[in-house]
Amino acid sequence: MFDQQLRWKCDGAPTVKIGTIEAQGGGPEIVMVFYRPNEILVLARWRSDAVSADFHGDFYQVSGFRLEEVGKQATFKAVPAVTKAFGDGYDGLLDGRRVTFPYKNAASIRTRLRALGL
């Protein structure tokens, strides 16, 4: 169970740390990475099948990182508003009820961000 370190590597340039997707009970799986102007968006998933838990299924999180340049050094900053826009990403059985997280592809994530003006 490890955090996922996200890094950006371009030919001939040094590797730049984008950010970290933290382990939450288990290690995250990076499902998808896509881009918007000056932003990287990441969809991560954690599996939860613990017998003692009130949730069984997958938990999703959408994270955004904005490219900023400090001098000639490229850096990425987390965009908390992106994660907040998608809320808890439960997809499975939560307290005995079936729940579905609707943002599991780039098109649905882009549509949600546009609707919120983000």
N, C-alpha and C positions, 0 to 999 in steps of 0.2 A: 504494500500500500504506500505508494509514493505520489508526491505532487508531480504534475506535468509542467516542466519548464518549457516555455515557448520562446523560440529564437528565430531571428531573421538573418538569412545569409544570402548575399548577392555576390556574384563572381567578382573577385579581386577586391572585395571590401571586407572589413572585419565583421564578425558575427555580432549582432545586436540583440540584447535580451528584450523580448516583447513583454512578458509577464509570466505569471504562474497561475495554474489552475490547481487548487489545493485538494488533497485527498480529504474526503468527507465520509469516514467509515470504510472507505475502500478507495482504491486508486481510480482516478477519472480516465475515461476513454475519450479521446478527441474524435468526435464523429465527423466534423466538417469544419473547414476553414474557408472563409471567403472574404472578399475585399470590397470596400467602398473607397471613394477618394480620401486618401490620408488616413484610412482606418482598416483595421483587421478585425473581423468578427469570428468568434470561435463558438461552436456548439459542442459542449462536453456532456458526457453521460456517465452516471454511476449506476451499477446494478445493486438492487437490494432484495435479497431473498431470505432474510433472517426470520426464523420461525417466531422469535419473540417480538419482532417489530410490528407496528400497526400499518406498515406499508410494504407491499411486495410488487416489484416491477422495476422500472427505470426512473431515475431522477435526472432531469435535464437542466442545464444552465447555459444561457447565452451571455457571452462576455465580449466587450468591445475594447479595443486599444487604439488610441489615436497617435499617429506619427507626429512628432514635434522635432524641430531642429534647434539645437542650442549651439550657436556658433556654426561650426561645420559638422557637429556631432549629431547623428540621428538618435532619437530616443522615442520610446513608446510610453504613453501614460494610460492607465486604466480609465475607462469611461463608466463610472458607476450607474449613470442614468440608463445605460443600455441594459445592464443586468436587472435593474429595478423594473424596467418596462415589461419584462417577461414574467416576473414573479416566480413563485415556486413551480418547478417543472415536473410535477408528479405525473406519471404515466403508468397505470397499473391499478392495483387494489389498495385504496386508502380507507382505513377504518371500515372495511367490508364493502365499500362502494367503488365501482369502476370509474376511474378518472383518466382523462386523456389530455396530454400536453399538445397543443395544436401547432407548435412552432418547431418542427423537426427538419425543415429544409430551408434553403436560402431564400426561395420565393416568399414563403410565409413570414420569415423574419424580416425581409426587406419591406413587405407590405405593412407589417406592424410598425416598424420604425418610421415609415413615411406617414402613416396615419397619426402618429404621435408628434410628427415634426422633428424627429431626431435624425 
